[in-house]
């Protein structure tokens, strides 16, 4: 485009990568799901390490229940 003095209804899309929106959405959703999978694995590993360091689930629950707020 050389000028904005045109009827924009006759003009096509004026942004880059037109027509690639669906691909970008699919990539974004895939990355979002991948992030959740990675996050769940890391949290599970951290929880397992806490159990290894501090004892069983029952001892952690008892320590939390006995601790005044």
C-alpha positions, 0 to 999 in steps of 0.5 A, spaced: 500 500 500 502 506 498 496 510 501 491 510 506 486 514 502 482 507 499 476 504 501 478 499 506 473 494 504 476 493 498 483 492 501 485 485 504 488 484 510 494 489 512 498 484 517 503 479 516 502 472 516 495 472 514 491 466 513 496 463 518 492 464 524 489 457 525 496 454 525 499 459 530 493 457 535 494 450 534 501 451 536 499 455 542 495 450 544 500 445 543 505 449 547 500 450 553 499 443 554 506 441 553 507 446 559 502 443 563 505 436 562 512 439 564 509 443 570 506 436 573 512 432 572 516 437 576 511 438 581 510 431 582 518 430 583 518 436 588 513 432 592 516 426 592 523 429 594 519 432 600 516 426 602 523 423 601 526 428 606 521 429 611 517 422 611 511 419 609 504 423 607 501 421 614 507 425 618 507 431 613 499 431 614 500 430 622 505 436 622 501 441 618 495 439 622 499 440 629 502 446 627 498 453 629 496 458 624 
